[in-house]
Amino acid sequence: MNSIEKLTEIFSHFSGIGPRQARRFVYYLLTRADSTLGELSQHIKDLKNDVVMCTDCKRFFEKKNDKTTLCKICSDQTRDHSTLMLMQRDIDLESVEKNGSFGGIYFVLGGSVPILEKEPEKRIRIKELKTFLEKKAKEGLKEIILGVNWNPEGENTGDYVVRTIEPLTAKYKIKISHLGKGLSMGTELEYTDPETMKNALRNRS
Ligand SMILES: [Zn+2]
């Protein structure tokens, strides 16, 4: 495999990128100056050094020093730690956070569960979620909001999560609500505008 093929192969694994687009990226890079490519590879190298995963919510964040393990949201005591929103991906969390209508905390599942998936536990961070819930329940967690996309795969992910955490939510009397009920079918959280998000939060059930 030559360099063009190797890079094409890597890019084609990116979410939403097919082999043709991946190849186009490679040819684009070939037209750039050496210095730009050098900068790009440096940024890629730095990524894993500068960015870590929060031990609580599992989102990626830029660390300040080697001691940081909790992100800004999780360590912020002025936020409402009794309300937790479950997100499929970091990008969904970012868009909810950007529009500022939610003051609680989050957990990033890291994916979704396709319909008829035989090993759903390998698709999302369900084990980590249970550990996190056990800890937060003892600290007064009252409500879990399913912030999954309002489409069949998002629904399936939500159903699987609700089923799996049922013993915990029953034991600690945690309410489960659904953000999607306030959105229209097919809505992806990533593209939801602030007003719609505010309404969805207000009308969650
Ligand atoms: Zn966090």
Residues whose N, C-alpha, C, O or C-beta is under 5 A from the ligand:
A	BS01	ZN	C54 D56 C57 K58 L70 C71 C74
